[in-house]
Amino acid sequence: MDKLLKLWQGTGLYHLEPGQVLMIFICLGLIYLAIRKGFEPLLLIPIGFGGILANIPVANMAEGAGILHLFYEVGLPTSVFPLLIFMGVGAMTDFGPMLANPKTLLLGAAAQFGIFATLLGALALTAAGIPGMEFTLREAASIAIIGGADGPTSIFVTSKLAPELLGPIAVAAYSYMALVPLIQPPIMRALTSPEERAIVMTQLRHVSHVEKIVFPLVLCLLVGLLLPDAAPLVGMFAFGNLLRECGVVDRLADTSRNALINIVTIALGLTVGSKLSAEAFLQLKTLGILLLGMLAFCGGTAAGVLMAKMMNRFSHNKINPLIGSAGVSAVPMAARVSNKVGLEANPQNFLLMHAMGPNVAGVIGSAVAAGVLLNFVG
């Protein structure tokens, strides 16, 4: 009998706590959304599964010599994982639409408004003294970067400023990226008229091969020299793009945007999931992070649309304000949503390539915003 009792006490079921049960169901929900609804499956599946593993009692996979903890030590304190993903994203990115219409850089910059507004909002919640909603300046900056709708950037900043919040911030960032088709259209329609949504933009000019090669080099040097804290993100992004555009290292470009980024995505997702333990996630502060993250994302979307409307007051070649919402750097989903809403207003209005300009600019903008936060807060 004693052996049976000892055997039972050695099982995970004996040590299973209500919070762990809840977190396992939440992680199963993430996997369901990824498989059934198609919400960012490349990351929600490993994040959800990593969360399940982290909440299995006794296994200790997210602690000590556990495999998930080893992934964490290798990839996040060192920033290796988010930087390698940025290199892969750079190798998949075409700067052509942005270079053909440089004005879209302003839309990408405007969409970063949500980041800094949320920083102030988090500090205001702290000043209000709401129990459980107190955030340090470093924590507030980490939450604010969710507004950039850029998962690797959010992880990069949080791992440096507030690693204890990595789980909820990463889940919020990737969840809102996945929910772009649900969150953005109501905001876009509320801020634009049917006539504005039906604006047909002029065809983009051809961008030469030389321009595409020179741009990542100029971008890396300019941002690196002016804002060194943003150099790691922008540098890896620019390097990946140079591999794509130079035309003489196709094997390296192909590896960066396929095999390498897939391997790192698996490891990163499992690592983020390992931070979804019950004791770390089930706090009132997590609810505040999710709420502030939503406000940041909505604020960035609205700011991009409003900037496009303002630019139309001073431009002869009208910009469809819908592409301003693509200034958040959820590439390429935000651009696709802009195109979809534009087609609803005018079936002959194809905005995808136009929206890719602010979309790519948003990636640069979020990286620069991250550098600004690290410089002033870190």
C-alpha positions as CSV (number, residue, x, y, z in Angstrom):
1,M,0.0,0.0,0.0
2,D,2.8,2.3,0.9
3,K,4.4,1.7,-2.5
4,L,1.2,2.5,-4.3
5,L,0.8,5.7,-2.3
6,K,4.4,6.7,-3.1
7,L,3.8,5.9,-6.7
8,W,0.7,8.1,-6.7
9,Q,2.5,10.9,-5.0
10,G,5.2,10.8,-7.7
11,T,2.7,11.5,-10.5
12,G,1.9,14.8,-12.0
13,L,-1.8,14.4,-11.3
14,Y,-1.1,14.3,-7.5
15,H,0.8,17.7,-7.7
16,L,-1.6,19.3,-10.3
17,E,-2.9,22.6,-9.0
18,P,-6.1,24.5,-10.2
19,G,-4.0,27.2,-11.8
20,Q,-2.0,24.7,-13.8
21,V,-5.2,23.1,-15.0
22,L,-6.5,26.5,-16.1
23,M,-3.3,27.4,-18.0
24,I,-3.3,24.0,-19.8
25,F,-6.8,24.8,-21.0
26,I,-5.7,28.3,-22.1
27,C,-2.8,26.8,-24.0
28,L,-5.1,24.2,-25.6
29,G,-7.2,27.2,-26.6
30,L,-4.3,28.8,-28.3
31,I,-3.6,25.6,-30.3
32,Y,-7.3,25.5,-31.2
33,L,-7.2,29.0,-32.5
34,A,-4.1,28.3,-34.5
35,I,-5.4,25.1,-36.1
36,R,-9.1,25.8,-36.4
37,K,-9.1,29.5,-37.1
38,G,-5.6,29.9,-38.7
39,F,-4.5,32.5,-36.2
40,E,-0.7,32.7,-36.4
41,P,-0.3,28.9,-36.4
42,L,3.5,29.1,-36.9
43,L,3.9,30.6,-33.4
44,L,0.7,29.9,-31.5
45,I,1.1,26.1,-31.9
46,P,4.7,26.0,-30.4
47,I,3.7,28.7,-27.8
48,G,0.6,26.7,-26.8
49,F,2.5,23.4,-26.6
50,G,5.4,25.0,-24.7
51,G,2.8,26.3,-22.2
52,I,1.4,22.8,-21.7
53,L,4.8,21.4,-21.1
54,A,5.6,24.2,-18.6
55,N,2.5,23.5,-16.5
56,I,3.1,19.7,-16.2
57,P,4.0,19.3,-12.5
58,V,7.2,17.6,-11.4
59,A,8.6,17.5,-15.0
60,N,10.3,20.9,-14.4
61,M,10.8,21.4,-18.1
62,A,10.9,25.2,-17.8
63,E,13.3,25.1,-14.9
64,G,16.9,24.1,-14.1
65,A,18.2,21.7,-16.7
66,G,14.8,21.3,-18.4
67,I,14.8,21.6,-22.2
68,L,12.6,24.7,-22.3
69,H,14.8,26.5,-19.8
70,L,17.9,25.6,-21.9
71,F,16.1,27.1,-25.0
72,Y,15.4,30.2,-22.9
73,E,19.0,30.6,-21.7
74,V,20.4,30.2,-25.2
75,G,17.9,32.4,-27.2
76,L,16.3,35.1,-25.1
77,P,18.8,36.7,-22.6
78,T,21.2,36.7,-25.5
79,S,18.5,38.1,-28.0
80,V,19.7,35.4,-30.5
81,F,16.2,34.2,-31.4
82,P,14.4,37.5,-32.1
83,L,17.4,38.8,-34.0
84,L,17.7,35.7,-36.2
85,I,13.9,35.9,-36.9
86,F,14.5,39.6,-38.0
87,M,17.1,38.4,-40.4
88,G,14.7,35.9,-41.9
89,V,12.0,38.5,-42.1
90,G,14.4,40.8,-43.9
91,A,15.2,38.0,-46.4
92,M,11.5,37.8,-47.1
93,T,10.8,41.5,-47.4
94,D,10.5,43.5,-50.6
95,F,11.3,47.2,-50.0
96,G,10.2,48.1,-53.5
97,P,6.7,49.4,-52.7
98,M,8.1,51.6,-50.0
99,L,10.9,52.9,-52.2
100,A,8.5,53.6,-55.0
101,N,6.4,55.8,-52.7
102,P,8.6,57.1,-49.9
103,K,5.7,59.0,-48.4
104,T,4.5,55.7,-46.9
105,L,7.4,56.0,-44.4
106,L,5.3,58.6,-42.6
107,L,2.5,56.2,-42.3
108,G,4.7,53.6,-40.8
109,A,6.1,56.2,-38.4
110,A,2.6,57.4,-37.4
111,A,1.4,53.9,-36.6
112,Q,4.1,53.8,-33.8
113,F,2.0,56.4,-31.9
114,G,0.2,53.6,-30.1
115,I,3.5,52.6,-28.5
116,F,4.3,55.9,-26.8
117,A,0.6,56.5,-25.9
118,T,0.5,53.1,-24.2
119,L,3.7,53.9,-22.3
120,L,2.0,56.9,-20.8
121,G,-1.2,54.9,-20.2
122,A,0.7,52.3,-18.2
123,L,2.4,54.9,-16.1
124,A,-1.0,56.6,-15.6
125,L,-2.4,53.3,-14.3
126,T,0.5,53.0,-11.9
127,A,0.0,56.6,-10.7
128,A,-3.7,55.9,-10.1
129,G,-2.7,53.3,-7.5
130,I,-5.0,50.5,-8.8
131,P,-4.0,47.3,-6.9
132,G,-2.2,44.8,-9.1
133,M,-1.8,47.3,-11.9
134,E,1.5,48.9,-10.8
135,F,4.2,48.9,-13.5
136,T,7.7,50.1,-13.4
137,L,9.0,52.3,-16.2
138,R,10.8,49.3,-17.7
139,E,7.7,47.2,-17.5
140,A,5.6,50.0,-19.0
141,A,8.1,50.3,-21.9
142,S,7.9,46.5,-22.6
143,I,4.1,46.6,-22.6
144,A,4.0,49.6,-24.9
145,I,6.1,47.9,-27.6
146,I,3.1,45.5,-28.2
147,G,1.6,48.4,-30.1
148,G,4.1,47.8,-32.9
149,A,2.4,44.5,-33.6
150,D,5.8,43.0,-34.1
151,G,6.4,39.8,-32.0
152,P,10.2,39.6,-32.3
153,T,10.6,43.3,-31.4
154,S,8.3,42.8,-28.4
155,I,10.4,39.8,-27.2
156,F,13.7,41.6,-27.9
157,V,12.7,44.6,-25.7
158,T,11.0,42.6,-23.0
159,S,13.9,40.2,-22.6
160,K,16.1,43.2,-21.9
161,L,13.8,45.4,-19.8
162,A,11.3,43.1,-18.0
163,P,12.0,39.4,-18.6
164,E,9.5,38.4,-15.9
165,L,6.7,39.7,-18.2
166,L,7.9,37.8,-21.3
167,G,5.0,35.3,-21.3
168,P,2.0,37.6,-21.2
169,I,3.6,40.2,-23.4
170,A,4.6,37.7,-26.1
171,V,1.2,36.1,-26.1
172,A,-0.5,39.5,-26.3
173,A,1.7,40.6,-29.2
174,Y,1.2,37.5,-31.2
175,S,-2.5,37.2,-30.4
176,Y,-3.2,40.8,-31.6
177,M,-1.2,40.1,-34.7
178,A,-3.3,37.1,-35.3
179,L,-6.5,39.0,-34.7
180,V,-5.6,41.8,-37.2
181,P,-8.5,40.8,-39.6
182,L,-11.0,41.2,-36.7
183,I,-9.6,44.2,-34.9
184,Q,-8.6,46.6,-37.7
185,P,-11.6,46.7,-40.1
186,P,-14.0,48.3,-37.6
187,I,-11.4,51.0,-36.8
188,M,-10.7,51.6,-40.5
189,R,-14.4,52.0,-41.4
190,A,-15.1,54.2,-38.4
191,L,-12.4,56.7,-39.4
192,T,-13.0,56.8,-43.2
193,S,-15.9,57.6,-45.4
194,P,-17.0,55.3,-48.3
195,E,-15.5,57.8,-50.8
196,E,-12.1,57.7,-49.0
197,R,-12.1,53.9,-48.9
198,A,-12.8,53.8,-52.7
199,I,-9.8,56.0,-53.6
200,V,-7.8,54.4,-56.4
201,M,-4.1,55.0,-56.1
202,T,-1.8,55.6,-59.0
203,Q,0.5,52.7,-60.2
204,L,3.8,52.5,-58.4
205,R,7.0,53.3,-60.3
206,H,9.6,50.7,-61.1
207,V,12.3,50.4,-58.4
208,S,15.8,49.6,-59.8
209,H,17.9,46.7,-58.6
210,V,20.6,49.2,-57.5
211,E,18.1,51.0,-55.3
212,K,17.1,47.8,-53.6
213,I,20.8,46.9,-52.9
214,V,21.7,50.4,-51.6
215,F,18.7,50.8,-49.3
216,P,19.5,48.2,-46.7
217,L,23.1,49.4,-46.5
218,V,22.0,53.0,-46.0
219,L,19.3,51.9,-43.5
220,C,21.7,50.0,-41.4
221,L,24.3,52.8,-41.3
222,L,21.8,55.6,-40.7
223,V,19.9,53.9,-37.9
224,G,23.0,52.3,-36.4
225,L,24.9,55.6,-36.2
226,L,22.0,57.7,-35.0
227,L,20.4,55.1,-32.6
228,P,22.8,52.3,-31.7
229,D,20.2,50.6,-29.4
230,A,18.2,49.8,-32.5
231,A,21.2,48.6,-34.5
232,P,20.9,44.9,-33.6
233,L,17.3,44.7,-34.9
234,V,17.6,46.9,-37.9
235,G,21.1,45.5,-38.7
236,M,19.9,41.9,-38.9
237,F,16.8,43.0,-40.8
238,A,18.9,44.9,-43.3
239,F,21.4,42.0,-43.6
240,G,18.6,39.6,-44.4
241,N,17.3,41.9,-47.0
242,L,20.7,42.4,-48.6
243,L,21.0,38.7,-48.9
244,R,17.7,38.7,-50.8
245,E,18.5,41.6,-53.1
246,C,22.1,41.3,-54.0
247,G,21.4,38.2,-56.2
248,V,24.7,36.4,-55.6
249,V,24.0,34.5,-52.4
250,D,20.7,32.8,-53.2
251,R,21.6,29.8,-50.9
252,L,22.1,32.1,-47.9
253,A,18.9,34.1,-48.6
254,D,16.9,30.8,-49.1
255,T,18.3,29.4,-45.8
256,S,17.5,32.6,-43.9
257,R,13.9,32.9,-45.0
258,N,13.1,29.1,-44.9
259,A,15.1,26.6,-42.9
260,L,16.8,28.9,-40.4
261,I,13.7,31.0,-39.6
262,N,11.6,27.9,-39.2
263,I,14.0,26.3,-36.7
264,V,14.3,29.5,-34.7
265,T,10.5,29.9,-34.7
266,I,10.0,26.5,-33.2
267,A,12.6,27.2,-30.5
268,L,11.3,30.7,-29.8
269,G,7.6,29.5,-29.6
270,L,8.4,26.8,-27.1
271,T,10.6,29.2,-25.1
272,V,7.8,31.8,-24.9
273,G,5.3,29.1,-24.0
274,S,7.6,28.1,-21.1
275,K,6.9,31.4,-19.5
276,L,3.1,30.7,-19.4
277,S,3.4,28.9,-16.0
278,A,0.4,29.5,-13.7
279,E,2.3,31.4,-11.1
280,A,3.7,33.8,-13.6
281,F,0.6,34.3,-15.9
282,L,-2.4,34.2,-13.6
283,Q,-2.0,37.7,-12.1
284,L,-4.1,40.9,-12.3
285,K,-1.1,42.5,-13.9
286,T,-1.5,40.1,-16.9
287,L,-5.0,41.4,-17.4
288,G,-3.6,45.0,-17.5
289,I,-1.0,43.9,-20.0
290,L,-3.6,42.4,-22.3
291,L,-5.8,45.5,-22.0
292,L,-2.9,48.0,-22.6
293,G,-1.7,45.9,-25.5
294,M,-5.0,46.1,-27.2
295,L,-5.2,49.9,-26.7
296,A,-1.7,50.2,-28.1
297,F,-2.6,48.1,-31.2
298,C,-5.8,50.0,-31.8
299,G,-4.1,53.4,-31.3
300,G,-1.4,52.5,-33.8
301,T,-4.0,51.5,-36.4
302,A,-6.0,54.7,-35.9
303,A,-2.9,56.9,-36.0
304,G,-1.8,55.4,-39.4
305,V,-5.3,56.0,-40.9
306,L,-5.5,59.6,-39.6
307,M,-2.0,60.4,-40.8
308,A,-3.0,59.3,-44.4
309,K,-6.1,61.5,-44.2
310,M,-4.0,64.4,-43.1
311,M,-1.4,63.8,-45.9
312,N,-4.3,64.0,-48.4
313,R,-4.9,67.6,-47.5
314,F,-1.4,68.5,-48.8
315,S,-1.1,66.1,-51.7
316,H,-2.4,66.1,-55.3
317,N,-1.9,62.3,-55.6
318,K,-4.4,61.0,-53.1
319,I,-3.6,58.2,-50.7
320,N,-6.3,55.7,-49.8
321,P,-6.4,56.1,-45.9
322,L,-6.9,52.4,-45.6
323,I,-3.2,51.7,-46.2
324,G,-2.4,53.8,-43.2
325,S,-3.6,50.9,-41.0
326,A,-0.9,48.7,-42.5
327,G,1.7,50.9,-40.7
328,V,1.6,48.5,-37.8
329,S,4.2,45.9,-38.7
330,A,2.1,42.8,-38.8
331,V,3.6,41.7,-42.2
332,P,1.9,40.9,-44.5
333,M,-1.5,40.4,-42.8
334,A,-2.1,44.1,-42.1
335,A,-1.5,44.9,-45.8
336,R,-3.9,42.1,-46.8
337,V,-6.6,43.5,-44.5
338,S,-6.2,47.0,-46.1
339,N,-6.6,45.4,-49.5
340,K,-9.7,43.5,-48.5
341,V,-11.5,46.5,-47.0
342,G,-10.5,48.5,-50.1
343,L,-12.0,45.9,-52.4
344,E,-15.3,46.0,-50.4
345,A,-15.6,49.7,-51.2
346,N,-14.4,49.4,-54.8
347,P,-14.0,46.0,-56.5
348,Q,-11.5,47.4,-58.9
349,N,-9.3,48.9,-56.1
350,F,-6.2,46.7,-55.5
351,L,-4.3,48.2,-52.6
352,L,-2.0,45.3,-51.6
353,M,1.2,46.6,-53.1
354,H,0.5,50.1,-51.9
355,A,-0.2,48.9,-48.4
356,M,3.1,46.9,-48.4
357,G,4.9,50.3,-48.3
358,P,3.7,51.4,-44.9
359,N,3.7,47.7,-43.7
360,V,7.4,47.4,-44.3
361,A,7.9,51.0,-43.0
362,G,6.1,49.8,-39.8
363,V,8.7,47.1,-39.3
364,I,11.5,49.7,-39.4
365,G,9.4,52.1,-37.3
366,S,8.8,49.5,-34.5
367,A,12.5,48.6,-34.4
368,V,13.5,52.3,-34.2
369,A,10.8,52.8,-31.4
370,A,12.4,49.8,-29.6
371,G,15.8,51.5,-29.8
372,V,14.3,54.7,-28.4
373,L,12.7,52.9,-25.5
374,L,15.9,51.0,-24.7
375,N,18.0,54.1,-24.9
376,F,15.8,56.2,-22.6
377,V,14.6,53.4,-20.3
378,G,17.2,50.7,-20.3
